[in-house]
Amino acid sequence: MNPLTLVYTEVLWRPLFNLLVGLTSFTPGHYMWVAIVLVTLVVRLILLPLSLKQALQTQRNQGKMASLQAELKRIQKEHQGNRQKQAESTMALYRKAGVNPASGCLLLLIQLPILIALYRVFLTEIGPASAHYLYSFVSLPETINLSFLGIRLTQPSLVLAIAAGAAQFIQVRFFSPTTPTPALASENDSSAKMMASMQKNMAYVFPAMTVFISLQLPSALALYWIVSIALAMLQQWLFKRTLHLASLPPTV
């Protein structure tokens, strides 16, 4: 086993596998779906400090970008017809002002390895053959109930895939920020219209992708995604209500 695989296995996959099995053994009836909900809650709690930091950073970015609108209009007018120069000047202005447009992607990038690890966890048959992966303090339940509302969590499910897509649509549609597109001053600017159209289409593209991907994977992952999105929306609502933050980008 190479060092990268070893780190991935011992830092992500094995802890998640043990957490899932351990929680399943403690739940009445040994229902795995209950353990998946609890695992999702644990992951969200671990990521909570980073989520709060991202929310505060987004708030600062929004304030800075609002104050830069006059300068952005000047750049657009000065380099009219030269989109490359506009982009270079805009990014230089962002760097000078300390604005990072890609800061909202950090949580998603962090969660990707977790999703991959969970995918492997759900593909692993939980039984005597995989008992050697368990820590000494985690016991293997005699039986594990893999059913959720009649759906077997180790198999793809159209119902949960559609539910995951619907949850993604609600989050993107109602929890996305409504800040104006930077550096696009004129309503007649074709690039402004194109970017606005792309942002609007994302409300449909992301959910469609979620449904398609969920149909290829064990439905346990779709259930995890649904619960994660629900907790993320609750978290965003609490941030905005208690910390008086403006519109925040959707996080998962």
N, C-alpha and C positions, 0 to 999 in steps of 0.2 A: 504494500500500500504506500503510495507516494505521500509526502508530507502534507500537500494541499488537501488530498482526500481524507487523510487522517484528521486534520484540523476540522474539516467540514463535518466529518462523522462524529467526532467527540464533542465539538462545540455546539453543533446545531441538531443533527439528526438524532443522535442517541439521547440527549436530554429531552427532546420533544417526544421521542418514542416512549421513554420512561414516564414522562409526565402524562401522556395520553393513557398508557396502561395503568399507571398508578391511580389516576382519577377515575378511570372506568371501574377499577376494583372496589373503589369506595362508594360508587353511586348505587342506589337501590336498583336491583334488577340488572346491574352491570350494563347499562345502556351507554353505548359509545357516543351517541349524539349529545348526551349531557356532558360527557368529558370534552367533546369538541367545543361546546359553548364555553366551558370553563377554561380550556386552553386558549381560546380566542380572547377571553377576558384577561388572562394572565399576560398574553402578548401585548394587548393594548395598555395594560398597566405598566409594563416594562418600557414601552415606547412613550408613555405619557410625558416625561420631562422633555424629550425631544420634540413631541407634538406641541407642547407649550412654547418651547423656544422657537419653533417654526412659525407658530401663530403670531408671536411678538415680532419676529423678523418680517413677516408678511405685512403686519401693521406699519412697521417703520418704512418698508419699501413703498407701500401705498402712499404714505405721507410725502416721501421724497420724490416719487414720480409725479405727484400732483404739483409739487413746487418746481418741477423741471419742465412743465408743459411749454412755457414761453421759450426756453432754450431749445427744446425739441422742435418747435415750429420754426425757429430760426435756422436750425440745421437742415430741416426739410426744404425751406425756401432757398437756402444758400447752395444746396447740392441737388436742386430740382433736376430730374432726369438722370441722375447718377445714383441708383439704388445702392450700389456697393459702397460708395463713399458715404451715403446716408447711414448705412448700417455700421460702418467703421466709426464714424463720428458719434453715433448714438451709443455704441458700446463703450467708447472712450469716456463719454459723459457719465454713463452708468458707473464705470469703474471709479471715476473721480468722486462721484457722489456716494459711493459705497452701496450701490444697488445691485443685487444679484437676482436677475429674472428667473434663474433656474433653481433658486433655493427651495421652492415648493416641491421639487422632485425628490428631495433627499429621503423622505419617509418611504416613498414608493420603492426607491432603490434598495433601502434597507430591508423592506419586507419581501423583496423577490427571493433572496436566499431562504427566508423562512418558508415561503410558499413551496419552493422546490423541495426543502427538507420535509415539509408536511406531505407533499406528493409521494415521496419515498416511504414515509411512515405509513400512509394509507395503502400503499402497494405491498407492504410487508405483512405477511400472514402472521397474525398474533396468535401464538400457540407454543407448544413445546419446542418446535424447530427454531423459534426466535427468542427463546427464553434466555439464551446466553448473552443477549444484548442488555438484559435488565440489570440494574444495580442491585446490590445485595439487599437493600432495604425495600425494594419494590417486588411485590408478589404478583404472580400471574393468576388472574381469575380463572375459575374452572370453566366458566362459559362467558361469552361476550355477546351481547345483543347488538347486532349490526343493523337493526331495522329502525327506520324513522318514518312514521306515518305510512308504513307499508313499503317504504323505499329502502333498498339495500345499499348501504353507504359505500360499499366497495365497488359498486357499479355506477355508470353514468345514469343520470336521471333528467328527463326532459322537464319535469315539473320544477326541480330545484335549479336547473339551468336558466329557465325563464324567470324564476323568482330572483336569481342572482342578477340577471340582466335588468329586471325591473328596479331592484334596489340601486344598481349602478346608475340607472336613468334618473331616479329621484335625487340621488346625491349630486350628480353633475348638473341637473336641471335647476334644482332649488337651493343648492348649497355652494354654487360657484360664485366667485366675486363678480361684481358688476362694474368694476373699474374700467375707465375708457382705455382703449388700446393706445399705448404710448407712441409718440413720434408720428402720429397720423392725424394731422390737424384738419384737413379738408374733407368734407363729406363727399366731394367729387374724386378724391384720391382712390384710384382703382386698387392699390395695395391695401388701403384701409378696408374697402369693401370686401376684398378677398379674405383678409384675416378675420374680419367679423363673421363672414360666412363659414370659415373653418371652425371658429369657436362655437358657432351655433350647431354645426354638423357633429361636433364632438359629443354633444348630448345624445346623439343617436349611434355614432360609430362605436364608442366605448361600450355601451350596453350590448350592441350586436356582437362585438368581439367577445364580451364576457359570456354570452350565451353559447357562442360557437366553441370557445375553449372549454367551457364547463361540460359540454357534451362529449368531449374527448377524455375527460378525467373522472376519477371516482367522485361520486356525488358528495362525499365527505368534504371535499375541497370547496364545492359550491356552497355547502352549508356554512363552512368556515368563512367564506367570502361574504355571505349574507349577514352573518352575525357581526363580522368585522366592520362592514359598512354601516350597520345599524348603530354600533357603538361609536363609530367615527362621527356620525351625524349628531348623536347625543353629545359627544365631546365638543363638537363645534358649537352647538347651541349653548352649552354651559360656558364655554370660553367667551362667547359673545355677550352672554347675559351677566356673568359674574365679573369678567375683566373689562367689559365695555369695549371689546374689540370690534373693528369694522368687519366687512365681509371677508371670509377666509376661503382659501382654495380648498377643494375637497381632498380629504386624506383617507387612506385606507390602511 
